Amino acid sequence: MRLVLDTNILVHARRSRRGASNALLRMVDQNAFRMLASVPLFLEYEAVLTRPEQLLASGLSRSLALGFLNYLAGLVEPVRLHYLWRPQLGDVADEMVLETAINGRADAIVTFNQRHFAPAARFGIELLFPEDALRRLP
């Protein structure tokens, strides 16, 4: 299964080790699915996960957060953005998630903000909550 994880999934995964988001992130390391990321999306991950309030909430130092992101960068399948599909969504920050999914031929976008990504259906991309994605993995 080819998945694009919205930034909010990584935020939840770093804040709680017991939730579905964290379990899903651990599955990337076990090759249970292909996590897709483009350069703009990965830069968004970095910008959000290294914010002072995120570091405080996760209990990580900036150095540890960057170490996690470096490790994650080695696991993701890079996606080149050949065509920009903008504008499709109401939130500009969500556009890079959808563009990554379209260009990477993703099966689904995993997000807590499914209403933001309703136009993804026209591209044949499902929207899943983390617990739904976990149920579909081997």
N, CA and C atoms as an extended XYZ file, in Angstrom:
414
Properties=species:S:1:pos:R:3:atomname:S:1:resname:S:1:resid:I:1 pbc="F F F"
N         0.843       -1.168        0.000 N   MET     1
C         0.000        0.000        0.000 CA  MET     1
C         0.894        1.238        0.000 C   MET     1
N         0.521        2.228       -0.791 N   ARG     2
C         1.279        3.466       -0.929 CA  ARG     2
C         0.500        4.582       -0.226 C   ARG     2
N         1.112        5.152        0.818 N   LEU     3
C         0.415        6.135        1.641 CA  LEU     3
C         1.198        7.435        1.749 C   LEU     3
N         0.458        8.536        1.805 N   VAL     4
C         1.021        9.837        2.140 CA  VAL     4
C         0.456       10.196        3.507 C   VAL     4
N         1.335       10.499        4.445 N   LEU     5
C         0.915       10.872        5.787 CA  LEU     5
C         0.881       12.389        5.902 C   LEU     5
N        -0.267       12.898        6.284 N   ASP     6
C        -0.390       14.326        6.538 CA  ASP     6
C         0.486       14.669        7.737 C   ASP     6
N         0.902       15.909        7.825 N   THR     7
C         1.777       16.347        8.913 CA  THR     7
C         1.146       16.099       10.273 C   THR     7
N        -0.177       16.212       10.367 N   ASN     8
C        -0.826       16.006       11.670 CA  ASN     8
C        -0.648       14.580       12.184 C   ASN     8
N        -0.423       13.633       11.310 N   ILE     9
C        -0.182       12.244       11.734 CA  ILE     9
C         1.177       12.158       12.433 C   ILE     9
N         2.187       12.803       11.860 N   LEU    10
C         3.516       12.806       12.495 CA  LEU    10
C         3.493       13.528       13.828 C   LEU    10
N         2.748       14.621       13.908 N   VAL    11
C         2.628       15.356       15.164 CA  VAL    11
C         2.021       14.450       16.242 C   VAL    11
N         0.935       13.775       15.912 N   HIS    12
C         0.301       12.875       16.884 CA  HIS    12
C         1.227       11.714       17.244 C   HIS    12
N         1.951       11.200       16.272 N   ALA    13
C         2.858       10.077       16.518 CA  ALA    13
C         3.972       10.466       17.484 C   ALA    13
N         4.473       11.681       17.359 N   ARG    14
C         5.560       12.127       18.230 CA  ARG    14
C         5.064       12.487       19.626 C   ARG    14
N         3.790       12.836       19.738 N   ARG    15
C         3.249       13.241       21.038 CA  ARG    15
C         2.792       12.060       21.885 C   ARG    15
N         2.438       10.953       21.239 N   SER    16
C         1.959        9.790       21.995 CA  SER    16
C         2.471        8.507       21.354 C   SER    16
N         3.101        7.691       22.141 N   ARG    17
C         3.620        6.406       21.643 CA  ARG    17
C         2.542        5.324       21.603 C   ARG    17
N         1.377        5.605       22.183 N   ARG    18
C         0.332        4.590       22.279 CA  ARG    18
C        -0.743        4.693       21.210 C   ARG    18
N        -0.770        5.763       20.455 N   GLY    19
C        -1.839        5.972       19.496 CA  GLY    19
C        -1.617        5.268       18.172 C   GLY    19
N        -2.666        5.302       17.351 N   ALA    20
C        -2.624        4.686       16.023 CA  ALA    20
C        -1.611        5.376       15.117 C   ALA    20
N        -1.431        6.674       15.285 N   SER    21
C        -0.459        7.403       14.446 CA  SER    21
C         0.953        6.892       14.691 C   SER    21
N         1.299        6.677       15.951 N   ASN    22
C         2.626        6.169       16.283 CA  ASN    22
C         2.793        4.739       15.774 C   ASN    22
N         1.764        3.931       15.926 N   ALA    23
C         1.821        2.552       15.430 CA  ALA    23
C         2.015        2.535       13.917 C   ALA    23
N         1.336        3.428       13.240 N   LEU    24
C         1.462        3.512       11.787 CA  LEU    24
C         2.881        3.913       11.395 C   LEU    24
N         3.435        4.861       12.107 N   LEU    25
C         4.801        5.291       11.823 CA  LEU    25
C         5.809        4.166       12.063 C   LEU    25
N         5.574        3.363       13.090 N   ARG    26
C         6.453        2.207       13.330 CA  ARG    26
C         6.350        1.192       12.202 C   ARG    26
N         5.200        1.112       11.553 N   MET    27
C         5.009        0.171       10.452 CA  MET    27
C         5.835        0.559        9.217 C   MET    27
N         6.166        1.833        9.095 N   VAL    28
C         7.027        2.269        7.985 CA  VAL    28
C         8.366        1.556        8.104 C   VAL    28
N         8.878        1.497        9.317 N   ASP    29
C        10.173        0.866        9.579 CA  ASP    29
C        10.139       -0.637        9.303 C   ASP    29
N         8.957       -1.226        9.348 N   GLN    30
C         8.806       -2.666        9.110 CA  GLN    30
C         8.417       -2.976        7.669 C   GLN    30
N         8.460       -1.950        6.809 N   ASN    31
C         8.109       -2.099        5.391 CA  ASN    31
C         6.705       -2.638        5.168 C   ASN    31
N         5.779       -2.308        6.070 N   ALA    32
C         4.393       -2.750        5.934 CA  ALA    32
C         3.667       -1.959        4.842 C   ALA    32
N         4.189       -0.784        4.509 N   PHE    33
C         3.638        0.041        3.434 CA  PHE    33
C         4.725        0.989        2.964 C   PHE    33
N         4.477        1.618        1.830 N   ARG    34
C         5.416        2.609        1.303 CA  ARG    34
C         4.910        3.988        1.705 C   ARG    34
N         5.716        4.699        2.468 N   MET    35
C         5.391        6.072        2.825 CA  MET    35
C         5.991        6.973        1.760 C   MET    35
N         5.159        7.795        1.152 N   LEU    36
C         5.586        8.684        0.082 CA  LEU    36
C         5.776       10.091        0.625 C   LEU    36
N         6.811       10.769        0.163 N   ALA    37
C         7.030       12.163        0.567 CA  ALA    37
C         7.774       12.902       -0.538 C   ALA    37
N         7.361       14.121       -0.769 N   SER    38
C         8.061       15.020       -1.691 CA  SER    38
C         8.944       15.942       -0.860 C   SER    38
N         9.822       16.660       -1.514 N   VAL    39
C        10.687       17.603       -0.801 CA  VAL    39
C         9.850       18.658       -0.072 C   VAL    39
N         8.862       19.303       -0.724 N   PRO    40
C         8.081       20.304        0.020 CA  PRO    40
C         7.343       19.712        1.224 C   PRO    40
N         6.821       18.510        1.090 N   LEU    41
C         6.108       17.885        2.199 CA  LEU    41
C         7.075       17.555        3.332 C   LEU    41
N         8.252       17.051        3.003 N   PHE    42
C         9.214       16.711        4.051 CA  PHE    42
C         9.714       17.974        4.762 C   PHE    42
N         9.866       19.061        4.021 N   LEU    43
C        10.239       20.328        4.653 CA  LEU    43
C         9.139       20.811        5.594 C   LEU    43
N         7.891       20.555        5.241 N   GLU    44
C         6.767       20.868        6.128 CA  GLU    44
C         6.856       20.027        7.404 C   GLU    44
N         7.148       18.725        7.257 N   TYR    45
C         7.336       17.876        8.436 CA  TYR    45
C         8.382       18.497        9.366 C   TYR    45
N         9.512       18.883        8.778 N   GLU    46
C        10.603       19.443        9.584 CA  GLU    46
C        10.189       20.748       10.254 C   GLU    46
N         9.562       21.632        9.498 N   ALA    47
C         9.167       22.931       10.046 CA  ALA    47
C         8.213       22.770       11.220 C   ALA    47
N         7.264       21.868       11.099 N   VAL    48
C         6.268       21.688       12.156 CA  VAL    48
C         6.857       20.933       13.352 C   VAL    48
N         7.561       19.838       13.102 N   LEU    49
C         8.062       19.013       14.210 CA  LEU    49
C         9.176       19.677       15.014 C   LEU    49
N         9.793       20.717       14.468 N   THR    50
C        10.852       21.401       15.217 CA  THR    50
C        10.385       22.732       15.816 C   THR    50
N         9.094       23.020       15.740 N   ARG    51
C         8.566       24.212       16.409 CA  ARG    51
C         8.731       24.034       17.917 C   ARG    51
N         9.031       25.110       18.622 N   PRO    52
C         9.225       25.002       20.076 CA  PRO    52
C         8.059       24.335       20.799 C   PRO    52
N         6.836       24.667       20.435 N   GLU    53
C         5.684       24.060       21.113 CA  GLU    53
C         5.567       22.567       20.828 C   GLU    53
N         5.984       22.141       19.649 N   GLN    54
C         5.950       20.711       19.317 CA  GLN    54
C         7.051       19.969       20.067 C   GLN    54
N         8.219       20.568       20.151 N   LEU    55
C         9.320       19.948       20.894 CA  LEU    55
C         8.941       19.790       22.360 C   LEU    55
N         8.326       20.808       22.927 N   LEU    56
C         7.896       20.753       24.321 CA  LEU    56
C         6.856       19.653       24.526 C   LEU    56
N         5.870       19.591       23.641 N   ALA    57
C         4.804       18.597       23.771 CA  ALA    57
C         5.308       17.170       23.578 C   ALA    57
N         6.292       16.994       22.703 N   SER    58
C         6.813       15.647       22.436 CA  SER    58
C         7.913       15.246       23.404 C   SER    58
N         8.469       16.217       24.106 N   GLY    59
C         9.564       15.936       25.035 CA  GLY    59
C        10.890       15.693       24.344 C   GLY    59
N        11.001       16.121       23.094 N   LEU    60
C        12.231       15.925       22.326 CA  LEU    60
C        13.019       17.215       22.229 C   LEU    60
N        14.315       17.073       22.140 N   SER    61
C        15.159       18.228       21.823 CA  SER    61
C        15.106       18.425       20.309 C   SER    61
N        15.537       19.578       19.855 N   ARG    62
C        15.590       19.837       18.408 CA  ARG    62
C        16.516       18.818       17.730 C   ARG    62
N        17.610       18.507       18.384 N   SER    63
C        18.571       17.546       17.838 CA  SER    63
C        17.933       16.163       17.663 C   SER    63
N        17.173       15.722       18.656 N   LEU    64
C        16.501       14.411       18.552 CA  LEU    64
C        15.408       14.425       17.488 C   LEU    64
N        14.682       15.535       17.395 N   ALA    65
C        13.643       15.644       16.365 CA  ALA    65
C        14.259       15.582       14.975 C   ALA    65
N        15.381       16.279       14.785 N   LEU    66
C        16.068       16.237       13.493 CA  LEU    66
C        16.646       14.856       13.217 C   LEU    66
N        17.125       14.174       14.256 N   GLY    67
C        17.609       12.801       14.092 CA  GLY    67
C        16.494       11.875       13.642 C   GLY    67
N        15.313       12.030       14.241 N   PHE    68
C        14.151       11.244       13.824 CA  PHE    68
C        13.823       11.523       12.361 C   PHE    68
N        13.822       12.794       11.970 N   LEU    69
C        13.502       13.146       10.589 CA  LEU    69
C        14.548       12.611        9.615 C   LEU    69
N        15.809       12.628       10.001 N   ASN    70
C        16.858       12.053        9.151 CA  ASN    70
C        16.643       10.561        8.955 C   ASN    70
N        16.275        9.886       10.037 N   TYR    71
C        15.998        8.449        9.942 CA  TYR    71
C        14.789        8.202        9.029 C   TYR    71
N        13.737        8.991        9.243 N   LEU    72
C        12.531        8.845        8.432 CA  LEU    72
C        12.825        9.108        6.958 C   LEU    72
N        13.698       10.075        6.676 N   ALA    73
C        14.050       10.386        5.284 CA  ALA    73
C        14.640        9.176        4.567 C   ALA    73
N        15.312        8.324        5.297 N   GLY    74
C        15.872        7.114        4.699 CA  GLY    74
C        14.845        6.030        4.437 C   GLY    74
N        13.665        6.169        5.007 N   LEU    75
C        12.616        5.161        4.842 CA  LEU    75
C        11.575        5.516        3.790 C   LEU    75
N        11.380        6.801        3.546 N   VAL    76
C        10.311        7.215        2.634 CA  VAL    76
C        10.715        6.994        1.180 C   VAL    76
N         9.700        6.845        0.362 N   GLU    77
C         9.913        6.798       -1.080 CA  GLU    77
C         9.776        8.229       -1.598 C   GLU    77
N        10.842        8.787       -2.161 N   PRO    78
C        10.761       10.165       -2.638 CA  PRO    78
C         9.848       10.296       -3.848 C   PRO    78
N         9.107       11.377       -3.873 N   VAL    79
C         8.186       11.655       -4.971 CA  VAL    79
C         8.597       12.968       -5.617 C   VAL    79
N         8.808       12.921       -6.914 N   ARG    80
C         9.106       14.141       -7.672 CA  ARG    80
C         7.784       14.727       -8.144 C   ARG    80
N         7.665       16.015       -7.987 N   LEU    81
C         6.442       16.695       -8.398 CA  LEU    81
C         6.612       17.192       -9.828 C   LEU    81
N         6.005       16.448      -10.755 N   HIS    82
C         6.127       16.786      -12.175 CA  HIS    82
C         5.066       17.760      -12.634 C   HIS    82
N         3.962       17.788      -11.934 N   TYR    83
C         2.875       18.648      -12.339 CA  TYR    83
C         2.209       19.184      -11.086 C   TYR    83
N         2.041       20.467      -11.037 N   LEU    84
C         1.373       21.070       -9.891 CA  LEU    84
C        -0.131       21.133      -10.173 C   LEU    84
N        -0.902       20.570       -9.293 N   TRP    85
C        -2.345       20.453       -9.460 CA  TRP    85
C        -3.101       21.590       -8.791 C   TRP    85
N        -2.404       22.575       -8.304 N   ARG    86
C        -3.046       23.665       -7.560 CA  ARG    86
C        -3.864       24.555       -8.477 C   ARG    86
N        -4.863       25.171       -7.928 N   PRO    87
C        -5.445       24.964       -6.599 CA  PRO    87
C        -6.542       23.901       -6.640 C   PRO    87
N        -6.553       23.049       -5.662 N   GLN    88
C        -7.581       22.019       -5.510 CA  GLN    88
C        -8.269       22.118       -4.154 C   GLN    88
N        -7.517       22.586       -3.150 N   LEU    89
C        -7.990       22.563       -1.772 CA  LEU    89
C        -8.122       23.976       -1.210 C   LEU    89
N        -8.867       24.087       -0.132 N   GLY    90
C        -9.063       25.377        0.510 CA  GLY    90
C        -7.865       25.861        1.298 C   GLY    90
N        -7.027       24.948        1.770 N   ASP    91
C        -5.862       25.301        2.581 CA  ASP    91
C        -4.597       25.069        1.754 C   ASP    91
N        -3.869       26.124        1.514 N   VAL    92
C        -2.656       26.039        0.695 CA  VAL    92
C        -1.663       25.035        1.272 C   VAL    92
N        -1.578       24.940        2.596 N   ALA    93
C        -0.638       24.009        3.233 CA  ALA    93
C        -0.977       22.554        2.921 C   ALA    93
N        -2.240       22.264        2.624 N   ASP    94
C        -2.637       20.897        2.300 CA  ASP    94
C        -2.341       20.518        0.851 C   ASP    94
N        -2.101       21.520        0.017 N   GLU    95
C        -1.863       21.244       -1.404 CA  GLU    95
C        -0.661       20.325       -1.620 C   GLU    95
N         0.413       20.509       -0.842 N   MET    96
C         1.606       19.681       -1.051 CA  MET    96
C         1.347       18.224       -0.692 C   MET    96
N         0.437       17.972        0.228 N   VAL    97
C         0.064       16.598        0.574 CA  VAL    97
C        -0.654       15.958       -0.608 C   VAL    97
N        -1.628       16.673       -1.165 N   LEU    98
C        -2.371       16.141       -2.312 CA  LEU    98
C        -1.465       15.980       -3.524 C   LEU    98
N        -0.608       16.964       -3.793 N   GLU    99
C         0.319       16.852       -4.931 CA  GLU    99
C         1.243       15.645       -4.798 C   GLU    99
N         1.699       15.392       -3.594 N   THR   100
C         2.558       14.226       -3.357 CA  THR   100
C         1.775       12.949       -3.632 C   THR   100
N         0.541       12.900       -3.167 N   ALA   101
C        -0.287       11.706       -3.381 CA  ALA   101
C        -0.567       11.470       -4.862 C   ALA   101
N        -0.884       12.518       -5.583 N   ILE   102
C        -1.179       12.380       -7.015 CA  ILE   102
C         0.061       11.936       -7.771 C   ILE   102
N         1.167       12.643       -7.590 N   ASN   103
C         2.398       12.332       -8.318 CA  ASN   103
C         3.014       11.003       -7.902 C   ASN   103
N         2.791       10.599       -6.651 N   GLY   104
C         3.343        9.338       -6.168 CA  GLY   104
C         2.422        8.145       -6.365 C   GLY   104
N         1.278        8.380       -7.011 N   ARG   105
C         0.285        7.315       -7.244 CA  ARG   105
C        -0.075        6.622       -5.926 C   ARG   105
N        -0.393        7.456       -4.936 N   ALA   106
C        -0.735        6.936       -3.614 CA  ALA   106
C        -2.104        6.258       -3.641 C   ALA   106
N        -2.234        5.250       -2.800 N   ASP   107
C        -3.531        4.621       -2.603 CA  ASP   107
C        -4.403        5.470       -1.692 C   ASP   107
N        -3.753        6.141       -0.722 N   ALA   108
C        -4.522        6.915        0.254 CA  ALA   108
C        -3.672        8.005        0.890 C   ALA   108
N        -4.383        8.993        1.414 N   ILE   109
C        -3.811       10.015        2.284 CA  ILE   109
C        -4.311        9.704        3.680 C   ILE   109
N        -3.406        9.634        4.634 N   VAL   110
C        -3.780        9.377        6.019 CA  VAL   110
C        -3.762       10.727        6.736 C   VAL   110
N        -4.918       11.105        7.280 N   THR   111
C        -5.065       12.421        7.891 CA  THR   111
C        -6.215       12.435        8.881 C   THR   111
N        -6.142       13.368        9.812 N   PHE   112
C        -7.264       13.618       10.708 CA  PHE   112
C        -8.203       14.658       10.113 C   PHE   112
N        -7.764       15.353        9.068 N   ASN   113
C        -8.537       16.429        8.451 CA  ASN   113
C        -9.129       15.988        7.115 C   ASN   113
N        -9.928       14.956        7.132 N   GLN   114
C       -10.425       14.401        5.887 CA  GLN   114
C       -11.290       15.377        5.095 C   GLN   114
N       -12.027       16.230        5.774 N   ARG   115
C       -12.886       17.170        5.037 CA  ARG   115
C       -12.057       18.132        4.192 C   ARG   115
N       -10.815       18.404        4.606 N   HIS   116
C        -9.952       19.297        3.831 CA  HIS   116
C        -9.542       18.674        2.503 C   HIS   116
N        -9.534       17.337        2.452 N   PHE   117
C        -9.015       16.631        1.277 CA  PHE   117
C       -10.106       15.993        0.416 C   PHE   117
N       -11.334       16.418        0.557 N   ALA   118
C       -12.439       15.823       -0.213 CA  ALA   118
C       -12.157       15.752       -1.717 C   ALA   118
N       -11.524       16.763       -2.331 N   PRO   119
C       -11.233       16.670       -3.772 CA  PRO   119
C       -10.304       15.522       -4.163 C   PRO   119
N        -9.632       14.898       -3.210 N   ALA   120
C        -8.732       13.783       -3.533 CA  ALA   120
C        -9.480       12.628       -4.184 C   ALA   120
N       -10.756       12.503       -3.885 N   ALA   121
C       -11.559       11.407       -4.449 CA  ALA   121
C       -11.581       11.449       -5.973 C   ALA   121
N       -11.574       12.634       -6.541 N   ARG   122
C       -11.621       12.723       -8.012 CA  ARG   122
C       -10.345       12.167       -8.662 C   ARG   122
N        -9.284       12.010       -7.859 N   PHE   123
C        -8.034       11.435       -8.346 CA  PHE   123
C        -7.902        9.959       -7.968 C   PHE   123
N        -8.954        9.394       -7.371 N   GLY   124
C        -8.924        7.992       -6.979 CA  GLY   124
C        -8.109        7.726       -5.731 C   GLY   124
N        -7.925        8.747       -4.906 N   ILE   125
C        -7.128        8.611       -3.681 CA  ILE   125
C        -8.070        8.567       -2.490 C   ILE   125
N        -7.957        7.511       -1.700 N   GLU   126
C        -8.785        7.378       -0.509 CA  GLU   126
C        -8.273        8.271        0.604 C   GLU   126
N        -9.156        8.548        1.541 N   LEU   127
C        -8.794        9.275        2.753 CA  LEU   127
C        -9.007        8.338        3.928 C   LEU   127
N        -7.974        8.173        4.740 N   LEU   128
C        -8.041        7.239        5.857 CA  LEU   128
C        -7.602        7.913        7.151 C   LEU   128
N        -8.243        7.538        8.244 N   PHE   129
C        -7.737        7.864        9.567 CA  PHE   129
C        -6.641        6.845        9.874 C   PHE   129
N        -5.723        7.141       10.787 N   PRO   130
C        -4.637        6.199       11.071 CA  PRO   130
C        -5.120        4.796       11.459 C   PRO   130
N        -6.164        4.712       12.267 N   GLU   131
C        -6.658        3.382       12.673 CA  GLU   131
C        -7.209        2.602       11.487 C   GLU   131
N        -7.809        3.302       10.505 N   ASP   132
C        -8.303        2.623        9.300 CA  ASP   132
C        -7.145        2.113        8.455 C   ASP   132
N        -6.095        2.915        8.354 N   ALA   133
C        -4.909        2.500        7.588 CA  ALA   133
C        -4.274        1.276        8.245 C   ALA   133
N        -4.193        1.260        9.568 N   LEU   134
C        -3.604        0.117       10.279 CA  LEU   134
C        -4.380       -1.173       10.001 C   LEU   134
N        -5.694       -1.067        9.959 N   ARG   135
C        -6.525       -2.265        9.701 CA  ARG   135
C        -6.255       -2.865        8.333 C   ARG   135
N        -5.831       -2.045        7.393 N   ARG   136
C        -5.607       -2.530        6.017 CA  ARG   136
C        -4.214       -3.077        5.784 C   ARG   136
N        -3.339       -2.877        6.748 N   LEU   137
C        -1.957       -3.326        6.562 CA  LEU   137
C        -1.813       -4.781        7.015 C   LEU   137
N        -0.858       -5.476        6.397 N   PRO   138
C        -0.648       -6.881        6.776 CA  PRO   138
C        -0.118       -7.036        8.196 C   PRO   138
